[in-house]
């Protein structure tokens, strides 16, 4: 990762642009919703979707920072995150299908055979 | 080079052959190896001494540097001077005779090869002890003979009393050896060398005033070592018990050679002792005390070997008395004559025991004069020698000691004379009880074979005539000519005491056999006291052994071991397990709980970074 941070910022002519903090606040709200969904929902599919929500919240902050800093690093990161999220969705859904076939349930607390 | 190393190496070879292959060898082969190695060693000693001639200075052979570290530089060196020459001849000569005797004595015993292997090992270590040119090598021999003594006392290890006696000897000797090793360390720190010749050179330039305290300390610590090995008060208690071993062992190790190692060591350290008059006084006092104490105990013992054992302790006391008054050559002279007559006494006693098939109690003997005449005659020879009847060997050496003692302090002389009378009494008491009167036993006595009586005969000749070997004169260059006036009155007094002892023994045990019983009844208090050996063993048990054992059990075992050490180890285990039990609740197996922990953890990291200022 090229370490050009901090770089001398040119004065940006964007007087009416949305400030960075708003993006970050939105990202934090989305992330918290994802965490809450992950912790409190019992359906595996919902939990899975919560994970996607958290990932996208992080993507949002990456892109916001990248725009603010005029650097493409954040964009590249968010592409990587999307690729991995896609792969994860494929594997995760396959696992969920197998779990459902074996247990006939999508209740997450039923899937606890690793417990002592 | 005179190849001194061959002298101890030959018995070592005998030990290795008999110890490793003895189980498969026949008795003749074992005999040949055991006797042959000692015989060759003896011949080599004789040859070497002839080749070395008058030995006016110490002859040293250095083989290799043994320890080299800082100021410590100890060589593996052997040295021969006149003192060593006397000891070499005594050790190998008497050792050879006793080896030959043991062929007959041990012929019906189990563990035949083991016995001779140990005996050869003992010869090896004893010769190392005598030949050593420095204190550390002497200590090697010193410990080695202690080991052999332990092995041979416990030779009949199936008998509990024999095993206990072996352990007792070992433990008591440890106390003395502790003192000896401290003395060695102190010598090394003070003088930077352990070599006898170098030490003598350093002492020669010193007046008694310089560093008297350190030298006195060294000498007293050496004395502690000597009291252990040479069975002096207060560490003599192991020697009487050591009679559990086979009789040839009692003769060789616990009478003739090993127990005189302490005397030899003190004589070897004579240049130091001469600078420490206080230590010399302590030596003399301990010697006198031991001589009297052991002689009185010997008066009332009924086991023939116990009588001679206490006699050994008493005679060793005499030797220490001689050392203590500065008459080193007289002490070594008595070492030699004592080796002759005490070895003979023990071997004769062994012959009696052999004849009576294991009977050792004097009360079950009697009237054996006609049945085992050779044994009787040699025992009488030994008895007149130890009783100090002129002109036999004991008279010569005891006389030398008593005259030197008189020149030092007269009261010690008188105590010594009384002890000499007691010595004569108890030895002749044993002779009369054993050979006169009527036979009171059950076994059928038979005379011992030639292989046993032959060494007895040689030893008898030495006991009678050994006094004419002029050891004091021979040793004079080492220790100085003793300035003793041969006052005929004093000689007559000491001889008179011996003869009176013999007469009393005759009166008590031959002429009027009912007298001892009456006397014992009349003086029942003192009689009980000496019959029970002054309750010294009981006192040691009560004062040292029991407190030590109970203390170990309740404090060291239950307290320190179980409480502290086990507690620490178990505590570490319990701590780890309880931490694990606490942490295990986190691993519930529910994915959502894991996720909750992840959240908690990341919040904790962010909080820590924020408040502690890790990230700006």
Interface residues (C-beta under 8 A of the other chain):
Chain A: X35 X38 X39 X47 X108 X109 X111 X112 X113 X114 X115 X116
Chain B: X584 X587 X588 X589 X590 X591 X592 X595 X596 X599
